[in-house]
Amino acid sequence: MPRKSNSGENLDRFIPNRSAMDFDYARYMLTGGAQNDDVEPCSPSKHLYRKHLAEILNINRTRILAFKNKAPPSSKTIHRSVSPITHRKSVQQRRRIQKIPERILDAPDIIDDFYLNLLDWGSWNVVAIALRNDVYLWSASEGSTTQLLSADDETGPVTSVKWAPDGRHLAVGFRNSHVQLWDSSVVRPLRTLQGGHRLRVSSLDWNDHILTSAGMDTKIINNDVRIRPHIVSTYRGHNAEVCGLKWCSSGRQLASGGNDNLVHIWSSSSNQWLHRLDDHSAAVKALSWCPFQSNLLASGGGLGDECIRFWNTKTGACLNSVDTGSQVCSLLWSTHRRELLSGHGFSDNQLTLWKYPSMVKIAELEGHTSRVLGMAQSPDGNNVASIAGDEMMRIWKGVFATPTVGKGAEERNREPFPNIPRIR
């Protein structure tokens, strides 16, 4: 190795390591090696022998002396070649999205109305679907169907459904402005919320024990289902039917979309809107909060707008806008990857899976012959149900990546009836 003189200068004195040297190769090179082929004539057989010898001794090498031994093969090196990152990439490359639905179920008499919300998938793995005056429950685990209710013509048709977070109680909105709460475990109604709306209730969402309802009368009402005087606050800001409602996961902000082409962001602690977003040029029904980035909302515009827009709901800024080329009816974020699924109307009636934030198309799921009216995500975040004006419900398996489920999570999923606030 280099050493320093008394003056501090580096002296290039290297001592060869004899045990690491290839003496056959060294002798070959020192005695002229392959250069002899050019200066000394030789027979074809001798020339072939030298060529073969050069290949054996690896004549592409340039050094004769060796100064250190080669490092022995390391088990760590072998392990690194199959590192978690490399393995994760290979899994992603092998991912195949099934473009044919796992199941197709008849949905006769479904109302082909863009502004209604007729489908939801609860935490008990049960899909609720409204078919005109009736609500049916389809168990994704057992494949069985149960009729929950059948309304008369004065009350119906059903205009919205939404499962409570417990997966047991279902809120149902009607054309006559009433909202009913049903206990699906015993198939009976618990109470009827009335007096708040004047026209049909087209959108519902839950924030813990608060059921938020909105509809054609443009009002957004927060109902505390635990108490008899259920109306606790009212939001006013839209001037046309409110067809989209979504609370963020923290329960601090509510997004609403309407037929006035507006998106409003509301605070749970105030009756005044925080932001009034007017970039869309058509009705906004599709709303979805990002599960991995707080204050990020995706919204989709109807026919005439056809854009998916991304909002920072803390500042009200539009972060990006993507022209999808077709009516956006529904949006769902993946809970496992940075991906977004959109449901569309005219002209292809497809489901499109996007990579976020690049918004590169990953896949298109086709099959519906009429506009997609709504989508719902399974409790495990893997599968998606879609309904359309073609009177079909399609179950798409594995649209999003399957998560890694720990033992604790698996045990929690087996709990039959979670504790919930009492509903009176």
C-alpha positions in Angstrom: 0.0 0.0 0.0 1.2 3.6 -0.5 3.4 5.1 2.2 4.5 8.6 3.1 8.1 9.9 3.1 9.4 12.2 5.8 8.5 15.2 3.7 4.8 14.0 3.6 4.9 13.0 -0.1 3.1 9.8 -1.2 5.4 7.1 -2.5 3.9 4.6 -5.0 5.5 1.5 -3.6 3.3 -1.5 -4.0 4.2 -5.1 -3.0 2.6 -7.8 -5.1 0.7 -10.6 -3.5 2.2 -13.8 -4.9 -0.7 -16.0 -3.7 -3.1 -13.9 -5.8 -1.1 -14.0 -9.0 -1.7 -16.2 -12.1 1.9 -17.3 -13.0 0.8 -19.1 -16.2 -0.7 -15.9 -17.5 2.3 -13.9 -16.3 4.8 -16.2 -18.1 2.7 -16.1 -21.3 2.6 -12.3 -21.3 6.3 -11.8 -20.4 7.5 -14.1 -23.1 5.7 -12.2 -25.8 2.2 -13.6 -25.6 -0.2 -13.0 -28.4 2.2 -10.4 -30.0 4.3 -13.3 -31.3 1.5 -14.2 -33.7 2.1 -10.9 -35.5 5.9 -11.0 -35.7 6.7 -14.7 -35.9 5.3 -16.9 -38.7 3.8 -20.1 -37.3 1.9 -23.1 -38.6 -1.9 -23.0 -38.6 -1.9 -25.6 -35.8 0.4 -23.5 -33.6 -1.6 -20.4 -34.3 -4.8 -22.3 -33.2 -3.0 -23.5 -30.1 -2.0 -19.9 -29.2 -5.5 -18.7 -29.8 -6.9 -21.4 -27.6 -4.3 -20.6 -24.9 -5.2 -16.9 -25.0 -8.9 -17.7 -24.4 -8.0 -19.9 -21.5 -5.8 -17.3 -19.9 -8.2 -14.5 -20.6 -6.0 -12.2 -22.7 -8.4 -9.3 -22.2 -6.7 -8.8 -18.9 -4.1 -6.0 -18.7 -2.3 -6.6 -15.4 0.3 -9.2 -14.5 0.8 -8.4 -10.9 -1.9 -8.8 -8.2 -1.9 -6.7 -5.1 -4.8 -8.2 -3.2 -6.9 -11.4 -3.1 -10.4 -11.4 -4.6 -13.1 -11.1 -2.0 -14.8 -14.5 -1.3 -18.4 -14.9 -2.4 -20.7 -13.4 0.2 -24.0 -14.7 1.3 -25.1 -11.1 1.7 -24.4 -10.4 -1.9 -26.7 -13.3 -2.9 -29.3 -12.0 -0.5 -29.2 -8.5 -2.0 -30.0 -9.9 -5.4 -33.4 -10.8 -4.0 -33.8 -7.8 -1.8 -37.3 -6.6 -0.7 -37.2 -3.8 -3.3 -36.3 -6.1 -6.2 -38.9 -8.6 -5.0 -41.6 -5.9 -4.7 -40.8 -4.8 -8.3 -41.1 -8.3 -9.6 -44.4 -8.7 -7.9 -45.7 -5.5 -9.5 -44.5 -6.7 -12.9 -46.4 -9.9 -12.4 -49.6 -8.2 -11.4 -52.4 -9.1 -13.7 -55.7 -7.2 -13.4 -58.7 -9.3 -14.3 -60.7 -7.4 -16.9 -63.6 -9.8 -16.9 -66.0 -9.4 -13.9 -66.0 -12.3 -11.4 -69.8 -12.1 -11.1 -72.6 -10.4 -13.0 -75.9 -10.0 -11.2 -79.2 -8.8 -12.5 -80.4 -5.4 -11.2 -83.9 -5.1 -12.7 -85.7 -1.8 -12.5 -82.7 0.2 -11.3 -83.3 3.9 -11.9 -81.0 5.3 -14.6 -80.5 8.7 -12.9 -77.0 10.2 -12.7 -77.9 12.2 -9.5 -78.9 9.2 -7.3 -76.6 7.0 -5.1 -78.1 3.5 -5.2 -75.2 1.3 -4.2 -72.9 0.8 -1.1 -70.7 -2.0 0.2 -70.6 -2.3 4.0 -68.0 -3.4 6.5 -69.8 -6.7 7.0 -69.1 -7.5 3.3 -72.7 -7.0 2.3 -73.7 -4.9 -0.7 -76.9 -2.8 -0.5 -78.6 -1.9 -3.8 -81.7 0.1 -4.4 -84.0 -1.2 -7.3 -86.8 1.4 -7.6 -89.0 0.9 -4.5 -87.0 -2.0 -3.1 -83.6 -2.4 -1.3 -81.8 -5.7 -1.6 -78.8 -7.0 0.4 -76.3 -9.3 -1.3 -73.7 -11.1 0.9 -70.4 -11.2 -0.9 -69.2 -13.9 1.4 -72.1 -16.3 1.0 -73.5 -15.2 -2.4 -77.0 -14.9 -0.9 -79.6 -12.2 -1.5 -82.1 -10.8 1.0 -84.8 -8.2 0.5 -84.5 -5.5 3.2 -87.5 -3.3 2.4 -90.2 -2.5 -0.2 -91.6 1.0 -0.2 -95.0 2.0 -1.4 -95.4 4.5 -4.3 -96.1 7.4 -2.0 -92.7 7.0 -0.3 -90.6 5.6 -3.1 -88.7 5.2 -5.1 -85.5 4.8 -3.1 -83.0 7.5 -4.0 -80.0 6.8 -1.9 -78.4 4.1 0.4 -75.5 4.3 2.8 -74.1 1.8 5.3 -73.1 3.1 8.8 -69.5 2.4 9.7 -70.6 -0.6 11.9 -71.8 -2.4 8.8 -75.1 -3.3 10.5 -77.2 -0.2 10.1 -78.3 1.2 6.7 -79.6 4.7 6.0 -82.1 4.8 3.1 -83.3 8.0 1.4 -86.6 8.4 -0.4 -88.2 10.5 -3.0 -90.7 11.8 -0.4 -87.8 13.5 1.5 -87.7 11.0 4.4 -84.7 9.0 5.6 -85.1 5.7 7.3 -82.6 3.8 9.5 -82.7 0.0 9.2 -81.1 -2.7 11.3 -80.0 -5.3 8.7 -79.3 -8.0 11.4 -83.0 -8.3 12.3 -84.4 -6.7 9.0 -86.5 -4.0 10.6 -86.7 -0.2 10.6 -85.5 1.7 13.7 -86.7 5.2 13.0 -87.6 7.7 10.3 -85.9 11.1 10.0 -88.3 13.7 8.6 -88.9 17.4 8.6 -85.5 18.4 7.4 -85.8 18.1 3.6 -88.7 19.1 1.3 -87.7 17.0 -1.8 -85.9 13.8 -2.6 -82.8 12.8 -0.6 -80.2 11.8 -3.3 -77.0 11.6 -1.2 -76.0 10.3 2.3 -72.9 9.8 4.3 -71.9 9.0 7.9 -69.5 10.7 10.2 -69.5 8.5 13.3 -73.0 8.9 14.8 -73.8 11.9 12.5 -75.8 11.0 9.3 -75.5 13.7 6.7 -78.2 14.0 4.1 -78.7 16.2 1.0 -80.8 16.3 -2.0 -82.9 18.3 -4.5 -83.8 21.1 -2.0 -80.1 22.0 -2.0 -79.8 21.7 1.8 -77.2 19.6 3.6 -78.4 18.4 7.0 -76.4 16.8 9.8 -78.6 14.4 11.8 -77.5 13.0 15.2 -79.2 9.6 15.1 -78.8 9.1 18.9 -81.3 11.9 19.9 -84.9 12.6 19.1 -84.4 16.1 17.8 -82.0 14.8 15.2 -81.2 17.9 13.2 -78.1 19.5 14.7 -76.8 21.7 11.9 -77.5 22.7 8.3 -75.1 23.7 5.5 -76.4 26.1 2.7 -74.3 27.0 -0.3 -75.5 25.0 -3.3 -78.2 26.4 -5.6 -79.1 23.0 -7.3 -79.5 19.4 -6.3 -76.6 18.1 -4.1 -75.7 14.7 -5.6 -72.4 14.0 -3.9 -71.4 13.9 -0.2 -68.2 12.6 1.3 -66.7 13.0 4.8 -63.0 12.7 5.1 -61.6 10.0 7.3 -60.8 12.3 10.2 -64.4 13.6 10.2 -63.3 17.2 10.2 -64.2 18.1 6.6 -67.1 17.3 4.3 -67.1 17.6 0.5 -70.3 18.2 -1.4 -70.9 18.3 -5.1 -74.0 19.5 -6.9 -75.8 20.0 -10.2 -74.7 23.7 -10.0 -71.2 22.4 -11.0 -69.8 23.4 -7.6 -67.7 21.6 -5.0 -67.9 22.9 -1.4 -65.6 22.0 1.4 -67.3 22.3 4.9 -65.9 22.2 8.4 -67.5 20.0 11.0 -67.2 22.9 13.5 -68.8 25.6 11.4 -71.9 26.1 9.2 -70.0 28.3 6.7 -68.1 26.6 3.8 -64.3 26.8 3.8 -63.9 26.7 0.1 -66.1 27.1 -2.9 -64.6 25.3 -5.9 -66.0 26.3 -9.3 -63.6 24.8 -11.8 -66.0 22.1 -13.1 -68.3 22.9 -15.9 -70.9 20.1 -15.3 -72.6 18.4 -12.3 -70.2 17.0 -9.7 -71.3 13.7 -8.2 -68.0 11.8 -8.0 -66.1 12.7 -4.9 -63.4 10.7 -3.1 -60.9 11.6 -0.3 -57.4 10.3 -0.6 -56.6 7.6 2.0 -52.9 8.2 2.1 -52.7 12.0 1.9 -54.8 14.2 4.1 -56.5 17.2 2.6 -56.4 15.7 -0.9 -59.8 15.3 -2.6 -60.6 14.0 -6.1 -63.7 15.2 -7.9 -65.2 14.2 -11.2 -67.4 16.2 -13.6 -70.3 15.0 -15.6 -71.1 15.2 -19.3 -69.7 18.5 -20.7 -66.8 18.6 -18.2 -65.4 15.0 -18.1 -62.4 16.0 -15.9 -61.0 14.6 -12.7 -59.6 17.3 -10.6 -57.4 17.1 -7.5 -57.8 19.6 -4.7 -55.8 20.7 -1.7 -58.7 21.2 0.7 -56.5 23.1 3.2 -55.8 25.9 0.7 -58.5 25.4 -1.9 -56.0 25.1 -4.7 -56.6 22.8 -7.7 -53.5 20.6 -7.9 -54.2 18.9 -11.2 -56.9 18.4 -13.8 -57.1 15.4 -16.2 -59.5 15.2 -19.2 -60.9 11.7 -19.2 -62.9 12.1 -22.4 -66.1 10.8 -20.9 -68.6 11.5 -18.2 -67.2 10.9 -14.7 -69.9 9.2 -12.5 -67.9 7.8 -9.6 -64.4 7.7 -8.1 -62.6 5.3 -5.7 -59.1 5.5 -4.2 -57.2 2.3 -3.6 -56.4 1.8 0.1 -53.2 -0.1 -0.7 -51.6 1.6 -3.7 -51.4 5.1 -5.1 -54.2 4.4 -7.6 -57.6 5.8 -8.5 -60.5 4.1 -10.2 -63.1 6.1 -12.1 -66.5 5.0 -13.4 -67.7 6.6 -16.7 -70.7 7.2 -18.8 -70.8 8.2 -22.5 -69.2 6.9 -24.6 -67.5 3.7 -23.4 -69.2 3.2 -20.0 -66.0 1.8 -18.7 -64.1 1.7 -15.4 -60.6 3.2 -15.7 -57.7 2.5 -13.3 -55.1 5.3 -13.0 -51.7 5.6 -11.5 -51.4 8.6 -9.1 -50.0 11.2 -9.4 -48.8 10.6 -13.0 -52.4 9.7 -14.0 -51.2 7.1 -16.5 -53.9 4.6 -17.4 -53.2 1.1 -15.9 -56.3 -0.7 -17.1 -59.7 -0.3 -18.5 -62.6 -2.6 -17.4 -65.3 -2.8 -20.0 -68.6 -4.6 -20.1 -71.3 -2.2 -19.1 -73.5 -1.2 -22.0 -74.9 1.9 -20.3 -73.4 4.6 -18.1 -71.9 3.5 -14.7 -74.2 4.9 -12.1 -72.1 4.1 -9.1 -69.2 2.0 -7.6 -68.5 0.6 -4.2 -65.4 -0.9 -2.7 -65.2 -4.1 -0.6 -64.1 -3.9 3.0 -60.7 -5.4 2.3 -60.2 -2.7 -0.4 -59.5 -5.3 -3.1 -62.8 -5.8 -5.1 -65.2 -3.3 -6.6 -68.9 -3.5 -7.4 -70.4 -1.4 -10.2 -73.9 -0.7 -11.3 -75.1 0.8 -14.6 -78.2 1.7 -16.5 -78.0 -1.6 -18.3 -79.6 -3.2 -15.1 -76.5 -5.1 -14.2 -74.2 -5.2 -11.2 -70.7 -6.4 -11.9 -68.2 -7.6 -9.3 -64.6 -6.9 -10.3 -62.2 -9.0 -8.4 -58.7 -7.8 -7.6 -59.0 -4.4 -9.2 -56.7 -3.0 -6.5 -53.7 -4.9 -5.0 -54.4 -7.4 -2.2 -53.1 -6.1 1.1 -50.9 -7.9 3.5 -53.2 -8.8 6.4 -51.6 -9.4 9.8 -53.0 -11.9 12.3 -54.5 -9.2 14.5 -56.4 -7.6 11.6 -57.7 -11.1 10.6 -59.0 -11.7 14.1 -60.7 -8.3 14.2 -62.4 -9.0 10.9 -64.1 -12.0 12.5 -65.9 -10.0 15.2 -69.6 -10.4 14.4 -71.1 -7.2 15.9 -68.8 -4.3 16.7 -69.9 -1.9 19.5 -71.7 1.1 18.2 -73.5 4.2 19.6 -77.1 3.3 20.4 -79.5 4.3 17.7 -83.0 5.3 18.8 
